[in-house]
Amino acid sequence: MEYVNLGKSGLKVSRICLGCMSYGEPSDQLQLPGRHAWILNEADSQPFLRQALDLGINFFDTANVYSGGASEAVVGRFLKANARREAVVIATKVHGEMRKEPNGRGLSRKAILFEVEQSLRRLETDYIDLYQIHRLDSETPIEETLEALHDLIKSGKVRYIGASSMFAWQFAKLLYVADRHCWTRFISMQNHYNLLYREEEREMMPLCLEEGIGVLPWSPLARGRLARPWGDDSTLRIETDAFGRSLYQHTEDADHKVIDRMGEIAEKNGVPRAQVALAWLLSRPGVTAPVVGATKAHHLEDAAAALAVRLTPEETASLDELYVPHPIAGHGLRG
C-alpha cells in the first residue's frame, strides 16, 4: 500500500480509501435517504473491513446518513476492536436528513454541533479525523457553517475538514470566506469523478490543484459499470440503485464506447477491468485516494493491485479520446 499526504495537510492516508456506504442495515424502504436493499449487515461487513486493514488501508469513509447512522456504528465497533485509534483515519460526513423535522438535516450550527456528537457516539471515538460537509446547504449562510466547523477543530472533536460535490465557484467561495475570517480551511474534496464522468476536469480539479486540496473521487468505478462488460447489469445494486442510473442515463452511447475500449486494454494487459479504471483515476493530477466500496473479496484486491498498473501514454490517450461532455450529475444528495 502507498501512503500520501491529504492535500497540503500533514495527514497521511492510504491511496485507496474504503467507502463504507455498503455496510450497516439493509432496508427495502428505498425512499429513505441512505437506506438500500443491497447494504450488508454488520456480520457480513466485517470481512471487508478486516481485508482493508490486511491490505494496509488506513482510510475509512462513511457518513451519518448511511443506513441512518448504522454504517458509522458498524465501522466504529469494528475499528475499536481491531485497530489502534491513532493508526487509522476515520472520515464521516454531515448534511443529510437524519430526522423528519425542521432541524433534522443541513449545515446550521445547531445541526452540525448535534450531529457531530451523534457521529462520535456511533463511531465510538473521541475525535473524527476528517469531517466533511456532504453537500451544500442553500438555506444556511456559509459563514455559519464554516464557523461551526472551525469551532469543532478548536474543540479537538475534529482534526480536519473536507467537502463533497458542488460547483467549483461554490467551493472557491467557501475557501475565500474561510481565509477572510481566519477559519479552518477544507483540505479535501470528495467529488464524482471517473472514466465515464469527467466534468470535474473543467473547473473543480484545476481549483483543487491550485489550492492544494486533496481529491477523493466517489463512485470511481461508475457504480460498477467500469468493472464489467457493457450491459452486464445483474447485481442487486444496479437493479435497485435509481440514483446510480440517473448519473449515466443520458450518455449511454458514449459510455458504451469507453467501456469497450477499457475492456480491450484490460484484456491486452491481462488484468481485470476494475484495475484499469482505477489505474487511470490514480494517475490523474490531484487525485489522492479513490473511495472504493467493496462487497466481494476481489473488489479490494483489485483496488490495491491497481496501484501497480501503469497505463502507457497511448493507452491513456485512447481512453481519453472517447469521452464526450456529460450533464452535471452528483450534486444532489443520494449517497
C-alpha positions in Angstrom: 0.0 0.0 0.0 1.1 3.5 -0.7 0.5 6.5 1.6 0.4 10.2 0.7 -0.5 13.5 2.4 -4.1 14.5 2.0 -3.9 17.9 0.3 -1.4 20.3 1.9 -2.1 18.8 5.3 0.3 16.5 7.2 -2.4 13.8 7.4 -1.1 10.7 5.6 -3.7 8.4 4.1 -3.6 5.2 2.0 -4.1 5.7 -1.7 -7.2 3.6 -1.5 -10.0 4.7 0.8 -12.6 2.1 1.8 -16.0 3.6 1.3 -18.4 2.2 3.9 -21.8 3.1 2.5 -22.4 -0.6 1.8 -22.2 -1.5 5.5 -24.9 -1.0 8.0 -28.5 -2.3 7.9 -30.3 -3.4 4.7 -33.7 -1.9 4.1 -36.3 -2.1 1.4 -37.5 1.3 2.4 -35.7 2.8 -0.6 -37.4 6.2 -0.3 -35.5 6.9 2.8 -32.1 8.6 2.3 -29.1 6.4 2.9 -31.1 3.1 3.2 -30.8 0.5 0.5 -31.7 -3.2 -0.1 -28.1 -4.0 -1.2 -26.4 -2.9 2.1 -24.6 -5.6 4.0 -25.4 -6.2 7.7 -22.8 -6.0 10.4 -21.7 -9.6 10.3 -21.4 -9.6 6.5 -19.5 -6.3 6.6 -16.7 -7.3 8.9 -14.7 -9.5 6.5 -14.3 -6.5 4.2 -13.2 -4.2 7.0 -10.7 -6.8 8.1 -9.5 -7.2 4.5 -8.9 -3.5 4.2 -6.7 -3.5 7.3 -4.8 -6.5 6.0 -4.1 -4.7 2.7 -2.7 -1.7 4.6 -5.7 0.6 4.0 -5.8 3.1 6.9 -8.5 5.3 5.5 -12.3 4.6 6.1 -15.1 6.9 4.8 -18.7 6.8 5.9 -21.5 9.4 6.6 -24.1 10.0 9.3 -26.9 9.4 6.7 -25.7 6.0 5.6 -28.2 3.4 6.9 -29.5 6.1 9.1 -26.3 6.0 11.2 -25.8 2.2 11.2 -22.8 2.5 8.9 -21.0 4.6 11.4 -21.8 2.2 14.2 -20.6 -0.8 12.3 -17.3 0.9 11.3 -16.8 2.3 14.8 -17.3 -1.0 16.6 -15.0 -2.9 14.2 -12.2 -0.4 14.3 -12.3 0.0 18.1 -12.0 -3.8 18.4 -9.4 -4.4 15.7 -7.2 -1.3 15.2 -5.4 1.3 17.3 -7.2 4.6 17.0 -4.1 6.5 16.1 -3.3 4.1 13.3 -6.5 4.7 11.3 -8.1 7.7 9.6 -11.8 7.9 10.1 -13.8 10.2 7.8 -17.6 10.9 8.0 -20.0 13.4 6.7 -22.8 15.7 7.8 -25.8 17.3 5.9 -28.2 14.5 5.0 -31.6 14.1 6.5 -31.4 12.2 9.8 -34.9 13.1 11.2 -38.0 14.3 9.6 -38.2 17.6 11.5 -37.1 21.2 10.8 -33.6 20.8 12.2 -33.1 17.2 11.2 -30.7 17.9 8.3 -28.5 20.6 6.9 -25.4 22.6 7.9 -26.7 25.0 10.5 -24.7 25.5 13.7 -27.4 23.6 15.6 -27.4 20.7 13.1 -23.6 20.4 13.0 -23.0 20.5 16.7 -25.7 18.0 17.4 -24.8 15.6 14.5 -21.1 15.6 15.3 -21.9 14.3 18.8 -24.1 11.6 17.4 -21.4 10.5 15.0 -18.8 10.4 17.7 -21.0 8.2 19.8 -21.8 5.8 17.0 -18.1 5.7 15.9 -17.1 5.1 19.5 -14.2 7.6 19.3 -13.3 10.9 20.9 -12.5 12.6 17.6 -13.1 12.4 13.8 -10.1 12.7 11.6 -11.9 14.2 8.5 -15.3 15.7 8.9 -16.9 16.5 5.6 -19.9 18.5 4.5 -21.8 16.0 2.4 -23.3 18.7 0.2 -24.0 22.4 0.4 -26.9 23.8 2.4 -28.6 26.6 0.5 -30.7 27.5 3.5 -27.8 28.3 5.8 -25.3 31.1 5.5 -21.9 29.7 4.7 -20.3 31.8 7.4 -22.5 30.0 10.0 -21.4 26.6 8.6 -17.7 27.5 8.4 -17.5 29.0 11.9 -19.2 25.9 13.4 -16.7 23.6 11.6 -13.8 25.8 12.8 -15.1 25.6 16.4 -15.1 21.8 16.1 -11.5 21.9 15.1 -10.6 24.1 18.0 -12.5 21.9 20.4 -10.5 18.8 19.4 -13.5 16.8 18.2 -12.5 17.1 14.6 -8.9 17.1 13.2 -9.5 18.2 9.6 -12.5 19.3 7.5 -13.4 18.3 3.9 -16.2 19.0 1.4 -18.1 16.9 -1.2 -19.8 17.5 -4.6 -20.6 21.1 -5.6 -19.7 23.6 -8.3 -16.2 24.9 -8.3 -17.3 28.5 -7.8 -19.1 27.4 -4.7 -16.0 25.7 -3.3 -13.9 28.7 -4.2 -16.3 30.9 -2.2 -16.0 28.6 0.8 -12.2 28.7 0.7 -12.3 32.5 0.3 -14.6 33.1 3.2 -12.6 30.8 5.5 -9.4 32.6 4.6 -11.1 36.0 5.1 -12.2 35.1 8.7 -9.0 33.1 9.5 -11.2 30.0 9.9 -10.0 26.4 9.2 -9.7 25.6 5.5 -11.0 22.4 3.8 -8.2 20.0 2.9 -10.2 17.7 0.7 -12.9 17.5 -2.0 -14.9 14.2 -2.4 -16.4 14.5 -5.8 -18.0 12.5 -8.6 -15.1 11.6 -10.9 -14.3 8.5 -13.1 -13.7 7.5 -16.7 -17.4 7.9 -17.5 -17.8 11.3 -15.8 -15.0 13.8 -16.2 -16.8 17.1 -15.9 -14.8 17.8 -12.8 -11.8 18.3 -15.0 -13.2 21.6 -16.3 -13.0 23.7 -13.1 -13.0 21.6 -9.9 -9.8 19.7 -10.5 -7.8 22.7 -11.5 -9.1 24.6 -8.5 -8.1 21.8 -6.2 -4.6 21.6 -7.7 -4.1 25.3 -7.4 -5.3 25.4 -3.8 -3.6 22.2 -2.6 -6.8 20.3 -2.0 -6.7 16.5 -1.9 -9.3 14.9 -4.2 -11.2 11.7 -3.1 -13.3 10.6 -6.0 -16.6 8.8 -5.2 -18.0 6.2 -7.5 -14.6 5.6 -9.1 -16.0 2.6 -11.0 -19.2 4.4 -12.0 -21.4 2.3 -9.8 -19.7 -0.9 -11.1 -20.2 -0.1 -14.8 -16.4 0.1 -15.3 -15.8 -3.3 -13.7 -17.8 -5.4 -16.2 -18.7 -5.6 -19.9 -21.4 -3.3 -21.2 -24.9 -4.5 -20.4 -23.9 -6.9 -17.7 -26.2 -5.3 -15.1 -27.1 -8.2 -13.0 -26.3 -7.0 -9.4 -28.9 -6.1 -6.9 -27.4 -2.7 -6.5 -27.6 -1.9 -10.2 -31.2 -3.2 -10.3 -32.3 -1.0 -7.4 -30.0 2.0 -7.4 -32.1 4.7 -9.1 -29.6 7.4 -8.2 -26.8 5.4 -9.9 -28.8 5.0 -13.0 -29.6 8.7 -13.1 -25.9 9.6 -13.2 -25.3 8.0 -16.6 -28.6 7.5 -18.3 -28.1 10.4 -20.8 -24.8 9.3 -22.2 -25.1 5.6 -22.8 -23.8 5.5 -26.4 -20.6 7.3 -25.4 -20.1 5.4 -22.2 -20.5 2.1 -24.1 -17.5 3.0 -26.3 -15.4 3.9 -23.3 -16.2 0.7 -21.5 -15.4 -1.4 -24.6 -12.1 0.3 -25.1 -11.2 -0.2 -21.5 -12.1 -3.9 -21.8 -9.6 -4.1 -24.7 -6.8 -2.6 -22.7 -7.6 -4.8 -19.7 -7.5 -7.9 -21.9 -4.2 -6.9 -23.5 -2.6 -6.3 -20.1 -4.1 -9.5 -18.5 -5.8 -7.6 -15.7 -9.4 -7.1 -14.6 -11.3 -4.1 -15.9 -11.6 -2.5 -12.5 -7.8 -2.3 -12.2 -7.5 -0.4 -15.5 -10.3 2.1 -14.4 -8.7 2.7 -11.1 -5.2 2.9 -12.5 -6.4 5.6 -14.9 -8.0 7.5 -12.0 -5.0 7.2 -9.7 -2.8 8.7 -12.5 -4.9 11.9 -12.8 -3.2 15.0 -11.4 -4.6 15.9 -7.9 -6.3 12.6 -7.1 -5.3 11.4 -3.6 -7.4 8.3 -3.0 -10.5 6.9 -4.8 -13.3 5.9 -2.4 -13.8 2.3 -3.2 -16.8 0.3 -2.0 -16.4 -3.5 -1.5 -19.0 -6.2 -1.2 -16.9 -9.1 -2.7 -13.4 -10.1 -1.9 -11.9 -9.2 -5.2 -13.1 -5.6 -5.0 -10.4 -4.6 -2.6 -7.9 -6.9 -4.1 -8.4 -5.2 -7.5 -8.2 -1.7 -5.9 -4.9 -2.5 -4.2 -3.5 -4.1 -7.3 -4.4 -1.1 -9.4 -1.6 0.8 -7.6 0.9 -1.3 -9.6 -0.8 -0.9 -13.0 0.9 1.6 -15.3 -1.0 2.6 -18.4 1.1 3.7 -21.3 0.5 7.2 -22.7 -1.0 5.6 -25.8 -3.5 3.6 -23.7 -4.4 6.7 -21.7 -4.9 8.7 -24.8 -7.1 6.0 -26.4 -9.4 6.2 -23.4 -9.4 10.0 -23.2 -10.3 10.5 -26.8 -13.7 8.8 -26.5 -15.1 11.0 -23.8 -18.0 13.3 -24.6 -19.5 16.1 -22.4 -21.9 14.9 -19.8 -24.8 16.7 -17.9 -23.7 17.8 -14.5 -24.5 14.9 -12.1 -23.9 14.0 -8.5 -24.5 17.3 -6.7 -27.8 16.1 -5.2 -27.5 14.0 -2.0 -28.3 10.3 -2.5 -25.1 8.6 -1.3 
